[in-house]
């Protein structure tokens, strides 16, 4: 995980640029480079994952162009072979392939050739042209804005690197590239119109081998890697695949509430079954309440469920950074959006299920993907997300939704059934009811947050919020608390997120006024 700030305004005051650049140091403490060229100011904080030597430092320079990239290029070896007749490599950094690839094929062909998680900027010193791009899921963060004085475009890995000197700051749209002053779509992961019609066993085989490939390619690292393990289906599968592939026990980490450790119970069962080197972290009520403000600062969001789910992830990342030398973590995000949440059990038909899945996939960069990146990056860790692998995601999104909708009496049945073989996981884990991470770290955590907000705000405060915040208006005292903190750091920028993450009310009922799965009538034994 790295971080950068880019300004095409070369007359920008250097202190302003440096001060905002320093706000991103948590993303890359291993090296910091500031470069001034004819075209731009460049600032790059490096977290060394591939090629730990200075040869991997950025910006990369080639043919009078510079490039900065926060990314992992998983098909870099294939691209190196393609480029070797035309380019001599100076490092083993995976990102070094990008500039020569750009020179060889141009921006549009380049981004379509990448099997990667990436956010990058390129500038030409002669023509002053600028290009930028972000991966289709938005796994790697990227914001853009316009200099307040001369309206020239700027980019940064986090919005906090732009807020002092830019206006019209917005998330860079995933699956797009920027060229000639315009944004162009190159990959819409939610748009598949192909409907794969295969037998259940064939579908499950396709899911299994693609997810295995997705995990294995993300194990390649010159720095130590670890695994977040909640004991739920998704993170457990990632750990199971990795443990089968590697020769030594993997490092797994789980977190739970003190005296209410729901996740720890199941994570330990998985870790014991797999034989991992397992770490358990507990968090107290006091720790939870203490970190809320710094979590929101790093997240750059006011969304309720994102903040709830981020607290445990933030604290576990803090532990990993302090206690280990791990730099990259594999996580289980992006599965729910494709295979279904608890609330999608109420989808009226397969078409509606697919439409909702497409919506959730396209919005991931504002919610779960944002959470994984920002909570880990806050502690100089990189998130790798196997379920966001393009081949895997394209396949799953192309499966006839009639096969994915819950007609089996078990949510995410295709994914569960795909790994009901070769002894990947205990049957009770593989087919355990889903519990949301924001709930399952301990039901008491959400209760503590609500209780604190009740003490902080009155009913009249909540009524006043309609006037104070006419857009994305807080509708509970908890959401008002979060919004007040967000506005403290990022006033007037609530449009970075389009809406509160909530289950679809047309399906679950208009009275559902909380994003927790606990409020749904089908919650059942989830999280028990």
TASULFEN-V733503 format. One record per residue. OMEGA is omega in radians with two decimals (999 if undefined). Layout:
{{OMEGA} {OMEGA}}
//
This chain:
{{3.12} {3.11} {3.14} {3.00} {-3.09} {3.08} {3.06} {3.05} {-3.08} {3.08} {3.10} {3.11} {-3.04} {-3.14} {3.10} {3.12} {-3.08} {-3.12} {3.13} {3.08} {-3.11} {3.11} {-3.12} {-3.06} {3.13} {-3.10} {-3.08} {-3.08} {-3.01} {3.11} {3.06} {3.14} {3.00} {-3.07} {3.05} {3.14} {3.10} {-3.03} {-2.93} {2.84} {3.11} {3.03} {-3.05} {3.00} {-3.04} {2.87} {-3.01} {3.12} {3.10} {-3.02} {-3.04} {-3.12} {3.11} {-3.14} {3.14} {3.14} {3.13} {0.15} {2.96} {-3.10} {-3.14} {3.09} {3.06} {3.07} {3.04} {3.10} {2.92} {3.14} {2.90} {-3.07} {2.97} {-3.11} {-2.98} {3.08} {-3.09} {-3.13} {3.08} {3.13} {3.07} {3.13} {3.12} {-3.01} {-3.01} {3.10} {-3.02} {-2.96} {3.07} {-3.09} {-3.10} {-3.13} {3.00} {3.07} {3.12} {-3.09} {3.14} {-3.12} {-2.91} {-3.11} {3.09} {3.08} {3.07} {3.13} {-3.06} {-2.97} {-3.10} {-2.98} {-3.04} {3.11} {-3.14} {-3.07} {3.11} {-3.13} {-3.02} {2.89} {-2.85} {2.89} {-2.96} {2.89} {-3.08} {3.05} {3.07} {3.05} {3.11} {-3.07} {-3.13} {-3.07} {-3.06} {3.10} {-3.10} {3.06} {3.08} {3.14} {3.13} {-3.08} {-2.98} {3.10} {-3.04} {3.11} {3.08} {-3.05} {3.05} {3.06} {3.02} {3.09} {-3.08} {-3.13} {-3.08} {-3.06} {-3.06} {3.02} {3.10} {-3.03} {3.09} {3.14} {3.04} {3.14} {3.07} {-3.07} {-3.12} {3.07} {-3.09} {-2.87} {-3.07} {-2.96} {-3.14} {3.02} {-3.13} {-3.13} {-3.13} {3.01} {3.04} {-3.05} {3.11} {3.11} {3.12} {2.91} {-3.13} {3.11} {3.10} {3.08} {-3.11} {3.08} {-3.10} {3.10} {3.05} {3.12} {3.06} {-3.02} {-3.14} {-2.91} {-3.05} {3.09} {3.10} {3.12} {-3.11} {3.10} {-3.14} {3.08} {-3.14} {-3.11} {3.13} {3.09} {-3.10} {3.07} {3.11} {3.09} {-3.05} {-3.04} {3.08} {3.10} {3.08} {3.11} {-3.10} {3.13} {-3.04} {-3.14} {-3.14} {3.06} {-3.12} {-3.10} {3.03} {3.08} {-3.12} {3.12} {3.10} {-3.03} {3.00} {-3.04} {3.13} {-3.03} {3.03} {-3.03} {-2.93} {3.14} {3.12} {3.11} {3.11} {3.13} {-3.11} {3.13} {-3.13} {-3.11} {3.09} {-3.06} {-3.04} {-3.09} {-3.08} {3.14} {3.08} {3.11} {-3.14} {-3.07} {3.12} {3.14} {3.10} {3.12} {3.04} {3.13} {3.14} {-2.92} {-3.08} {-3.11} {-3.08} {-3.13} {-3.09} {3.09} {3.12} {3.11} {3.11} {-3.11} {3.12} {3.14} {-3.09} {-3.09} {-3.13} {2.95} {-2.87} {3.12} {3.09} {3.12} {3.05} {3.10} {-3.11} {3.07} {-3.11} {3.12} {3.14} {-3.09} {-3.10} {-3.01} {-3.06} {-3.08} {-3.13} {3.06} {3.14} {3.08} {-3.12} {-3.10} {-3.02} {3.10} {3.05} {-3.02} {-3.03} {-3.01} {3.09} {-3.13} {3.11} {-3.07} {-3.09} {-3.03} {3.11} {-3.13} {3.11} {-3.10} {3.10} {3.09} {3.10} {3.11} {-3.09} {-3.14} {-3.09} {-2.95} {-3.06} {3.05} {3.14} {3.13} {-3.13} {-3.11} {3.01} {-3.07} {-3.06} {-3.13} {2.97} {3.11} {-3.05} {-3.08} {-3.10} {-3.06} {3.06} {3.01} {3.02} {-3.06} {-3.14} {2.97} {-3.11} {3.12} {-3.05} {-3.14} {-3.07} {3.13} {3.13} {3.08} {-3.10} {3.13} {3.11} {3.10} {3.11} {3.11} {-3.10} {3.13} {-3.12} {-3.08} {-3.06} {-3.06} {3.11} {-3.01} {-3.02} {3.13} {3.06} {-3.12} {-3.09} {-3.13} {-2.94} {-3.14} {3.11} {-3.14} {3.11} {-3.13} {3.03} {3.08} {-3.13} {3.07} {3.01} {-2.90} {-3.07} {-3.12} {3.08} {3.06} {-3.00} {3.14} {3.11} {-3.08} {3.13} {3.12} {-3.09} {-3.13} {3.13} {3.11} {3.08} {-3.07} {3.07} {3.10} {-3.10} {-3.12} {-3.01} {3.00} {-3.02} {-3.03} {-3.10} {3.12} {3.12} {-3.02} {-3.10} {3.13} {3.12} {-3.09} {-3.13} {-3.09} {3.05} {-3.05} {3.05} {3.02} {3.13} {-3.07} {3.02} {-3.09} {-3.09} {3.03} {-3.10} {-3.09} {3.08} {3.10} {-3.13} {2.95} {-3.11} {-3.12} {-3.12} {3.07} {-2.89} {3.02} {3.14} {-3.13} {-3.10} {-3.11} {3.13} {3.12} {3.12} {3.14} {3.13} {3.14} {3.14} {3.14} {3.11} {-3.14} {-3.05} {-2.97} {3.06} {3.08} {3.11} {3.07} {-3.13} {3.08} {3.14} {-3.12} {3.13} {3.10} {-3.08} {-3.10} {-3.08} {3.05} {-3.09} {-3.02} {3.05} {-3.09} {3.00} {3.12} {3.09} {-3.13} {3.07} {3.09} {-3.12} {-3.10} {3.11} {3.12} {3.12} {-3.10} {3.08} {-3.10} {-2.97} {-3.04} {3.07} {-3.10} {-3.13} {-3.13} {3.04} {3.09} {-3.01} {-3.07} {2.97} {3.02} {-3.14} {2.99} {-3.06} {-3.00} {3.10} {-3.12} {-2.99} {3.10} {-3.08} {-3.11} {3.10} {-3.01} {-3.12} {-3.12} {-3.11} {3.07} {-3.12} {-3.10} {-3.10} {-3.07} {3.12} {-3.11} {3.01} {-3.09} {3.13} {3.06} {3.12} {999}}
//
